[in-house]
Amino acid sequence: MKASGPLDVLVVGAGNAALSAAIAARRRGAAVLLIERASRDWRGGNSKYTRNLRCAHDPDGVMPGAYGEEEFFDDLMQVTGPETDRDLARLCIAGSREAPAWMEENGIRWQPAMRGTLHLGRTNRFFLGGGKALVNTLSATAERIGVEILYETGLVDLAIAGDRCEAVTLASGDREWAVEPRAVVLACGGFEANIGWLEEHWGAAARNYAIRGSRENDGLPLRRMLEHGAMARGNPKGFHAIAVDARGPKFEGGIVTRVDSVPFSVMVNEEAERFYDEGEDLWPKRYATWGRLIAEQPSQRAWSIFDRQVVDRFMSTVFEPFEAASIEELAVRCSLDPAQLGATVAAYNASLDGGTYDPSRLDGVATAGIAPPKSNWALPIEQPPFYAYPLCPGITFTYLGLGVDADARVRLAGEGTFQNVFAAGEIMAGNILRRGYLAGFGMTIGTVFGRIAGERSADV
Ligand SMILES: Cc1cc2nc3c(=O)[nH]c(=O)nc-3n(C[C@H](O)[C@H](O)[C@H](O)COP(=O)(O)OP(=O)(O)OC[C@H]3O[C@@H](n4cnc5c(N)ncnc54)[C@H](O)[C@@H]3O)c2cc1C
């Protein structure tokens, strides 16, 4: 099949959802063209930065313990709340049970859960070699079974007549052309890399955010579909954000800029003042609140300050922390007011009266009489050298997407669905996730709905 030849299914994107859709459609006999706006080297969107997916399962050789569909559903309800589309959520969770076997058929292999701070061994399956290996493997499988892939080629618009897509305009460099597939699968991510769009909700502060994933995910196809009458689902203002090392790149910092030192430290803003309880809850439950908290600080900057006692207790970012022999010297390295940082740390240290420190549980070793408190793991910061990471918000993904039905068909803003436009992955995750996040669920949504979208689009 050539790009200029008869085309059954056009798949937009080359992340996990798109590759899953392309493979599923091709295995059902469709002539499939997959377009990816990035170059071949940068293919794979946010999926290339992932490490695992969450799936319901019985105990097996890879994952210890069982993780039932009800427990999975309850975990989801706790983070996303009642507005979620429960039927789609249940469909996705049921599909997660079969996902690993299907992925294995397409070349994916597993590795033991990585050690780190998120403790996901029972619920999440880790890709051998991580997300980059997953993207490489699925791309190779897709090509081997006859999916044609065009890199540096983006969707710029769709010609919609009523509830049908008649044609799609593609662009590569200066060249634009139209294709007329029988069906289209949009699997091209959220709009987190579109700073202008983020600014519509967050103002100029959005310019200070780092975007952890692909610079290509600007939401253009999402915007076009909303203009063409598609239903919006999810939260237009919502994003998932964590604390990342502010020395990382603006885009594509991936996983290695994530900062895990927060519960071991005190967090200060650029006024060298604490602003939130660093020991509120276990880190896996809290790590995703810190991106938003830092986004609310002046200049969207914060510093995580700690000492020699804890420096080896968490995974470092790809950068060495700033190091100094005194808190005042550390403040200078961080461009903070030395007197104020000294006073903040002194007040924190003076508020402590001991207890049995245990970072593996809520140990109740807390501050007293200061605001905000540090409710657990409150060790004094007193043993040089002292350290600091400079932090900014790192946006992982956005929560606005296209409404879909159980066939992954895109819904119209009024009644009904588009006949031949499907969506999978982050671009429709807002049906299920409107806020909060379950680690590993993004790849579950992409795999399950990618497969569904691929199969249904092949049947159009
Ligand atoms: C650092 C990081 C770590 C993460 N870790 C995990 C994890 O371990 N487990 C997990 O479940 N989730 C994780 N996530 C979330 C996860 O990456 C996403 O949920 C998932 O990758 C979404 O897959 P997708 O295929 O929908 O989108 P993506 O993988 O982002 O793919 C979208 C693709 O569309 C392309 N594209 C965009 N616009 C166009 C256009 N106009 N034309 C053509 N192509 C276009 C992009 O180039 C990109 O290749 C992580 C995210 C980040 C940023």
The ligand as a MOL file (V3000), in Angstrom:
LIG
                    3D

  0  0  0     0  0            999 V3000
M  V30 BEGIN CTAB
M  V30 COUNTS 53 58 0 0 0
M  V30 BEGIN ATOM
M  V30 1 C 7.6020 11.6830 31.2400 0
M  V30 2 C 6.3270 10.9050 31.1410 0
M  V30 3 C 6.2510 9.6520 31.7270 0
M  V30 4 C 5.0720 8.9230 31.6570 0
M  V30 5 N 5.0460 7.6670 32.1960 0
M  V30 6 C 3.9360 6.9130 32.0570 0
M  V30 7 C 3.9340 5.5420 32.4450 0
M  V30 8 O 4.9410 4.9800 32.8880 0
M  V30 9 N 2.7730 4.8450 32.2790 0
M  V30 10 C 1.6450 5.4220 31.7410 0
M  V30 11 O 0.6220 4.7560 31.6160 0
M  V30 12 N 1.6410 6.7070 31.3200 0
M  V30 13 C 2.7520 7.4530 31.4510 0
M  V30 14 N 2.7550 8.7380 30.9770 0
M  V30 15 C 1.5600 9.2030 30.2470 0
M  V30 16 C 1.6110 8.5680 28.8520 0
M  V30 17 O 2.7910 8.9980 28.2250 0
M  V30 18 C 0.4190 8.9010 27.9690 0
M  V30 19 O -0.7870 8.6240 28.6460 0
M  V30 20 C 0.4650 8.0570 26.6960 0
M  V30 21 O 1.7590 7.9980 26.1670 0
M  V30 22 C -0.4770 8.6120 25.6740 0
M  V30 23 O -0.2910 7.8830 24.4940 0
M  V30 24 P -0.8640 8.4370 23.1400 0
M  V30 25 O -0.4920 7.4410 22.1130 0
M  V30 26 O -2.2780 8.8120 23.2880 0
M  V30 27 O -0.0770 9.8200 22.8940 0
M  V30 28 P 1.4500 10.0830 22.5630 0
M  V30 29 O 2.3010 8.9340 22.9370 0
M  V30 30 O 1.8070 11.4000 23.1560 0
M  V30 31 O 1.4850 10.1590 20.9860 0
M  V30 32 C 0.9150 11.2330 20.2840 0
M  V30 33 C 1.5910 11.2940 18.9290 0
M  V30 34 O 0.8540 12.1510 18.0530 0
M  V30 35 C 1.7830 12.8920 17.2660 0
M  V30 36 N 1.0830 14.0820 16.7830 0
M  V30 37 C 0.6270 15.1390 17.4890 0
M  V30 38 N -0.0080 16.0050 16.6740 0
M  V30 39 C 0.0290 15.4750 15.4300 0
M  V30 40 C -0.4590 15.8850 14.1580 0
M  V30 41 N -1.1310 17.0400 14.0080 0
M  V30 42 N -0.2430 15.0810 13.0910 0
M  V30 43 C 0.4460 13.9030 13.2170 0
M  V30 44 N 0.9420 13.4750 14.4050 0
M  V30 45 C 0.7280 14.2550 15.4960 0
M  V30 46 C 2.9290 13.1660 18.2070 0
M  V30 47 O 4.1130 13.4330 17.5020 0
M  V30 48 C 3.0030 11.8480 18.9840 0
M  V30 49 O 3.8500 10.9180 18.3650 0
M  V30 50 C 3.9330 9.4770 31.0120 0
M  V30 51 C 4.0110 10.7320 30.4050 0
M  V30 52 C 5.2010 11.4330 30.4510 0
M  V30 53 C 5.2800 12.7770 29.7770 0
M  V30 END ATOM
M  V30 BEGIN BOND
M  V30 1 1 1 2
M  V30 2 1 2 3
M  V30 3 2 2 52
M  V30 4 2 3 4
M  V30 5 1 4 5
M  V30 6 1 4 50
M  V30 7 2 5 6
M  V30 8 1 6 7
M  V30 9 1 6 13
M  V30 10 2 7 8
M  V30 11 1 7 9
M  V30 12 1 9 10
M  V30 13 2 10 11
M  V30 14 1 10 12
M  V30 15 2 12 13
M  V30 16 1 13 14
M  V30 17 1 14 15
M  V30 18 1 14 50
M  V30 19 1 15 16
M  V30 20 1 16 17
M  V30 21 1 16 18
M  V30 22 1 18 19
M  V30 23 1 18 20
M  V30 24 1 20 21
M  V30 25 1 20 22
M  V30 26 1 22 23
M  V30 27 1 23 24
M  V30 28 2 24 25
M  V30 29 1 24 26
M  V30 30 1 24 27
M  V30 31 1 27 28
M  V30 32 2 28 29
M  V30 33 1 28 30
M  V30 34 1 28 31
M  V30 35 1 31 32
M  V30 36 1 32 33
M  V30 37 1 33 34
M  V30 38 1 33 48
M  V30 39 1 34 35
M  V30 40 1 35 36
M  V30 41 1 35 46
M  V30 42 1 36 37
M  V30 43 1 36 45
M  V30 44 2 37 38
M  V30 45 1 38 39
M  V30 46 1 39 40
M  V30 47 2 39 45
M  V30 48 1 40 41
M  V30 49 2 40 42
M  V30 50 1 42 43
M  V30 51 2 43 44
M  V30 52 1 44 45
M  V30 53 1 46 47
M  V30 54 1 46 48
M  V30 55 1 48 49
M  V30 56 2 50 51
M  V30 57 1 51 52
M  V30 58 1 52 53
M  V30 END BOND
M  V30 END CTAB
M  END
